[in-house]
Amino acid sequence: MTLQTSRIAAAAVVVLVAPSLRAQFAEPFDSQATADITEVSDLDTTVTYVDYSNMTVGASTFSIPEAPRRIPGSAPTRGVLIQCNTQGFATGTNLLAGANNPLVFSGRYRLSFDAWINVPIPVPSGGTEQLLWGVGVDNIAPIEARHNRGAGTAGIYGWICGENGYGTEDACINDGDLELADLGDLVTGESAPFNAAFDSNPFGGPNGCAGNSWVRVDIDQDTNGTRVYFNGVEFFNEPSGVALPGHAMIGYEDPFGSISGSPDAQWGLLDNFRVSTPSGCGSLGAAVNVGTSAGGEILNGGAPPAIAAPISLRLRGGPASAPVALISGFPAPVSIPVPFGLNCTVNLDIITLDGVFPSFTNADGGAVVSLNVPNNPVFCGFTQGWHWFWLDFANPACPFVVTDGLHTTFGS
């Protein structure tokens, strides 16, 4: 590996993080007055624009960290707080891209957003709530949500709940009133995506779950169907789920009529609503692991890398609550042993260091860095290599720890 920065790679990294770049539709929820959103909500549903770093819900205060994929140029920690069902009825909301006359999307596009499903600990009665997503939906009642399935819903839509509170439908995808597929974390053979996407379960369940952490949601729609990713893990790939031209939706729902026993701590946050229509590459992006890790692992934290869409690089199994860094460069075809001392050799899969992105792990040893890929066909087929890196002074002779490498290739 050389420490001299490649001009081409350095330019790529600068472009990836340039604050002026935006996707074709991007709503950061900075304020209700400026929001480019059409809200279609059931009664007994409240949508409030908040600074979630310091917010009060009922008699309780909360401080939620910044969502992972902040839209460039937007205010930090701004989003929408959604509360459902205080009267004993299943309720929810759909937020559609575009104010007054929602935008219509067709062909190849990607819906992305960040969501936080807050679940009280211990989980009370009535504690199952969920984020919603939809492509090709309409803008009239009934809203696209579980409690309306069978009542005339439209488009391709689905959900994932916070605490894995269902028997078989913790995550689901539907085509109008018809269920296409579902996953339950306790169903034999269906726990793997939950454990791959989520690092822990703070509610005592045996498998990872979406509650009480930011979830990166990506929905890819094209003539090959609909593919659904949570934190970069594919939950559904439905070739029959080809949406008709329609609206892009994010939302939140209490799917059951029972009222939460802890309503102040039962709500959802949504932020960083994007719809990108990457074109010009002619092929999908890819993320491939290379090499052997010395500790932890690097994961693609979103849908396959595409121009005009954010990418996320995820660390899993790192040190708990510690400083770490994501490093990037041109990928090498093989792991290269790099000597850092007489008895210290580190295997790297990049040959040019062109970017260092500091971060901090959570208590589970996880971290995420997200970057914005410009809507520019020049990046089609561009390949970048990545490692997570940290220092471990328990081994003073060789305190350098790196994960295996991740090679990302941008497509559309």
Secondary structure, DSSP 8 states (H G I E B T S, - for coil): -B-S--HHHHHHHHHHH-TT---SEEE----TTT--EEEEE-TTEEEEEEETTSEEETTEEE-----TT--TT--TTEEEEEEE-SSSS-EEEEEEESSSS---B-SSEEEEEEEEEE--SS--TT---EEEEEEEE-SSSS-SSGGGTTS---SEEEEEESS--SSS-SEEEEETTEEEEEE-TTSTT--HHHHHH-S--TTS-SS--STTSEEEEEEEEETTEEEEEETTEEEEEETT----SBEEEEEEEE-SSS--SSGGG-EEEEEEEEEE---SS-S--EEEEES--SSSEEEE-SSS-BTTSEEEEEEES--TT-EEEEEEEEEEEEEEEEEEETTEEEEEEEEEEEEEEEEE--TTS-EEEEEE--S-GGGTT-EEEEEEEEE-TTSTTS-EEE--EEEEE-B-
